[in-house]
């Protein structure tokens, strides 16, 4: 989270969909609702508006094969009362995401499926598939909301996955020129192969599959299994020692240093209060390792340049490095790493070693 992160114009549509998901999940847990209750008419009456009810009916009834979402919704509606009560409590606890990242969290997040269900329990699998479909099918094909969150039947106004990604990338461009390089908001590197990350993994928290506060386009390397992937961003369900891209941002909290002993980038905290959060973020994304790799690669590039241009004396190298530092742009990938490299090499002892 080297760069500032903020919500985009279509975020209200995602928030409205999140509310519909919660409304559906709680309605299915109502003890008066059973599988036969899941009809188009009942969805129109209970999902906020007829527009939302119709859209949801078509999402459920239009799925076939292994998805068969209507059957999964009816499976949840037919759960025994004890299971419904447990699932209801889980939904309520997960729904209040903002409270978990406040200065004084009021509760812990339930990190396991409800009712003691295993990760492969067919009841949990049905609920998970139902919720994730709002992201994988609903968002990709168009939510029933305009960007401001108002229900709409106009297909041209309905918010889609591509719109969210495009808006986010446009809003977080550091250089507005369309052909300029883009920067990943998490690591500060190139935004290559951008993918929408679920900060809280949708496999563990399917209710948040379309939550505006849980979606973040990041670079492919950050989103890889070697880095964030599906890793947890909590400690036993508490977030006290974790940053959040929207609700508890890390921008300005991270300090980078070059360690002469380990010959690597050390990721430190700007304040003692954030020390554990910075450590957790570093471990989540392997930032120190990745930034060290870039630091050394750029060092080698400058070294080759000096050799090619026959810059061998300290004064000439100092002048070149001062030019290099002056020409760095905060709108370019790896700005922080390259700025640290310039600062490191301009120290008299290191400058002398670089000249040799």
N, C-alpha and C positions, 0 to 999 in steps of 0.2 A: 504494500500500500504506500509506495513512494509518492504517488500522485493523488491529488484531491479526487474524490469520487462523489457524485451526486446523482439524484434521481433525474429521469428524463421526462419529456412531455407526456408520453403514453403510460407513465407509471400509474396514474389513476385507473386506467383500464385493467391493469394487472391486479391492483388492489381490489377492484370491484369483483374480479373473477375469484380472488382469494376468499372474499366474503361469500360468494355463491358456493364455493367448494365446502366451506365450513357449514353453510346453511344446509346443503345437501347431506353432509356427513352426520350432522346432528339430527336432521329429520329422519334419516334411516335408523338412527338409534332410538327414536321415540318408541316407547313400548306399545303405542297404539298403531304403529305402522308395521305392516308385514309385506311380504313379497308382492302380493296381489295389489298393494297400494301404489306400487311404482307404475303409474300410468301417466300419459301425457297431460290429462286434465289435472291430476294431483300435482304434477310438477309445475304447471302453469299457476296453480293456486298457492304453492308453497315456496317457490324459488325467487320471490321478490317481484317478478312481473311476468306477464304472459310471454314476452320476448325471451326472457331468460329461461323460462320453463320449456318453451318450444325448442330453443337451441340445445338445451340439455337433453331433451327427449331424443332429438336427432343424433346427438353425440352417442347416447346409450344404445338406441335402437339401430343405428346405422352400422355398428361394429359387428363383425362376424368372426368366425374361426376361433383362434385362441384368445382373442380379446373378449368378444361377446360381453360387452360391458353391462348390458341390461341384466343379464343373468347374474353378474357379479353384484350389481346393486341390489337385486332381489335376495341374493345370498346374505348380504349384510342385514337387510331388513328382516330376514327370517331368523336372525341369531336369537338364542335364548336370552331372557331378561338380564341375567348376570353378565353375559358377554357384552350386551349392549351398554350396560352401566359402566363397565370397565373401559370400553371404547369411547364412550361419551366423556369420561374423565380425562382420558388421554388427549382427545381432541381439544378440550378446553385448556389443558395445560400447554399444548404446543401452539395454540392460536395466539397467545399473548407474547409473541416473540420480542417486541420492543421492551417489555418489562424485564426480560432476562438480561438485557444489556444496559439497564439503567445503573446509576451509581450505587444503588442498594437493591440488588435483585431480590424479588420477593419469593421466588421458588426455584427449584431445580427443574430442568427439562427432563421429561421421561425419555431416556436414551434407548430403551428396549421396547419391543412391541407390547401392546396392552394385554392384559389377562394372562400373562405368562405364555402367550403364543410364541412359538419358535419362528425364526425368520422364514421358514418354508411352510408354515402352517397354512392350510388352504384358506382359512378365514382372513388371515393377515394378507396373503397373496391377493385375494379378491379385493380387499380394501385398497391395497397399494396400487394395483392395476387401475382401479377406478379413479383414484386421485391423480396418478401420473398421466393418465389419458388427457387430462385437462391441459397438460404441457405438450405431450408428444403429438396429440391429434388436435386438441382445441386451439392452442396458441398457434400452431403451424398453419392451420386452416382458417383461423380467424375467430377471435372471441366475440361474444355478442355485445361488445362495448366499443364506443368511439374512444378516442384518446383521453377525453375528459372523464371517462367512467360511466357515461350515460348509455343505457341500453339502446341498441339500434338494430334495425333489420337491413340497413344499407350495407351490402357486402363491401363496397368501396371504402367505407369508414371504419370497418371492423379492424381492430389491432391484431397484427400478426407477428410471428417470431422475427421475420426479416425486418419489419418496421422497428421493433424494439432494438435489435442489434444495430441497425443503421443509425437510429437516433442516439444510441449510447456512443457509438464511435464518433459521430459528428460532434456531439456535445463535449467529448473528452479529447478531441484533436488539439494538440498543442500548436500545430501549424495548420491554419485553415485551408491552405492550398491543397486542392484535391489529390495531387500527386506526391505530396510530402509523406515522409515516413510517419507511421503511427506508433504510439508508445503504449505498452501494456501498463495499466494503472497499478498493478500489483508489484511487478518487479522492475519497471522502468526500462525494460528491454524492448525489442521490436515486437509489434503486435502481429505476429505471424500465425496463420491458421487460427484466427480467433474463434473461440467456442464459449458458449454461455455456461458458466459454472453455477451450480447450486451450492451456495456457501455452506448451508446445512444439506448434506446429500439427500437427494429425493428418494434413494433406496431406504434410508432410515427414517426420513421425515416426509413422506409422500404428500402430507397435507400442505406442505410449503412449496409444492412443485411449480406454482405460478406466483408465488409471493413476491411482490415488488422489492422487498427488502432482502430477498434471498437469491436474486439473479444478478449475475455479474459477468459480462463478456471479458475474457482474459486471453492471454496468448496460449498457444498449444503447449508450450513447455511448462507453464505454470499449471495447466490443467491436466498434465500427464500423470500417470499412476506413480511415477517416480517422485513427483512433487505433491501437489494438493490432491488430485484425483478424488477419491471417495473418503479421504481421511476426515476424522472428527475434528471439530473446532471448539471443543469443550473439554472440561475435566470432570468426568462423572456427572455430566448434566449441568454443570455450572459454568458461567462465562466470565467470571470475575477476572481471570488471567488471560483473556482473549480479546483481540480486536474484532471489530465487525466493519465491513466496508462502508455501510451507511450509518449504522447506529453508534459505533465507537471506532472512529477512524484512526489510522496510525500515521497519517501524514504529519510530518514535523516531529514525530516521536522517535525516529530512527536516526542514529549517527553511525557513520562508517569510518573505520580506521584501518590503516595498513599495519599489520603486525610483523615486525622485523624478525621475530623469533620463528614464527610458523610460516612466514612468507605468504600470508593469506589476508583476505579482508575479514576484519572482525566487525560483527554487527552488534552495536551497543544501543542502549537507551539514552534518550536525551534527559530523562528524569528517573530517579530511583523508583518512582511509583509505577512506571511502565516497564520495568526491567524484565519481569516474567512474561509480560505480553509480547515484548520484542523477541525474547528467546523462543517463545512458542511459535511466533510467526516465522522466524528464521528456520526452525525445525520443520514447520509445515511445508514451506516452499523451497527449502535448501538454498536460501538466499546467499549465505556466506560462500558456499561452494560455487554457485553459479557466478557470483560477482567476482570471485577470485579468478575463475577461468577467463572471464572477460578482461579483467585487469591485466593478467599475464599476456593475453593475446594482443591487447593494445600496446602493451610495453614492447612486445616483440615487433609489432608493426613500426613503432617509432624507432626502434633500434635498427631495423632494416633500412628505414628511410635515412637515418643518420649515416649509415655505412654507404648507402647509394650516393648520397650527396657529399660524401667525404667531409662530414662535419665531425672533426676530431678534437677540437679544443673546447675547454669548459665554457668560455665566454660565448662562443657561437652556439653551443648546445643550449645554454641558458636563454639566449635570444630566441632560438627556435621554440623552446618549450613555453616561453612567455607568449609567443605568438599563438601557439597551440591552445594554451589556456584561454587567451583572449577570444579565439575564434569558436570556442565551444558554445553550443546552443542548448538551452534548457528544453527546446522543442524537439531535440533529437534523442533517439534511444541511447541508453547507457550514459546519459549526461553526468549523473552523480559519480559513476565509476571513473569516467574519464577525467572529471574534475579532481577527484582524489588522486589519480595517477599523476596529473600535472603537479599538484601540491607536493606529492611525495618525491618526485624526481627533482623538483626545484630546491629541495633541502640541500645545503652545500655538500654534505658527505655523500649523499646519493648521487648528486650531480657529477661529482668527481668519479664515482664508480661507474656511472653510466657512460662517461667519456672514455673509459679505458676499453 
